[in-house]
């Protein structure tokens, strides 16, 4: 049983390494075009920020947002794959990895609550929505209907990136703990 598992593991590792070699041979501009086309596709079909001024701005914002999500998210994979193929995290900064996990964890909580919690959005609206200066310019009057939704600036692509980045940063941290950070 153990030898067939080792053969299967070895076969999977060889397939992964061959796939990586094929991917590395693809010109960078082709990868960039593929990410851009994927961003355009996702940005076109996934939810838009309805509070933006026009459908063109809504689509442009969504397309740019999902393109950044894809580009930035794919930047995590080479290090994870390199660590896996080498069975080592040598050269990977432990401090950087810890800060990424903590930072993306906090960012995930922040965007998650703002995106999914109507209560948080109402509290934000009551505190910051509809702010207008008075005639004297010294006082600030808040005129807002707390039942009215307010644009928080957090879109679905922000949530997707935050949770994806937290997951992949956690994988890198797990690799440091599992493989060790030795040369």
Protein Blocks (a to p, Z undefined) as FASTA:
>chain_A
ZZmmmmmmmmmmmmmmmmmmmmmmpcfklmmmmmmmmmmmmmmmmccdfkbmbfklmmmm
mmmmmmmmmmmmmmmmmmmmmmmmnopaehiafklmmmmmmmmmmmmmmmmmmmmmmklm
mmmmmmmgopacdfkopaccddddfkbccdehiafklmmmmmmmmmmmmmmmmmmmmnop
aZZ
